[in-house]
Amino acid sequence: MQFSFKVIEYQKNLMLNICDADLVGKVLSQNKLIMSISKNYYGDQIIEKDEAEQLLRNSSIINMVGKNIISLCLSLEIGSEKGVKEISDVPFLIVFKT
């Protein structure tokens, strides 16, 4: 499993934008909702599962798109399946840790 990511410091928090690597550059649309999975937002650094786990654990805010990254996140008990939404059959989830 490979993931593309970008880390941003936001209001003294670590914000992680991460997605399944094969989704970068795609545009998802459903009804009037459009989601662009751009390199600018999700980064162009590719990492493997172990590195992704570490980033997920250390980040305060996580924006994620893709079946693999969300499955990994939920297996680490970060976030809730109730919060997962889909656009064009691709899941996305935003997590704010307290």
Buried (B, 14 or more C-beta within 10 A) or exposed (E): BEBBBBBBEEEEEBBBBBBBBEBBEBEBEEEEEEBEBBEEBBBEBEBEEEBBBEBBEEBBBBBBBBBBBBBBBBEEEBBEEEEBEEBEEBBBBEBEEE
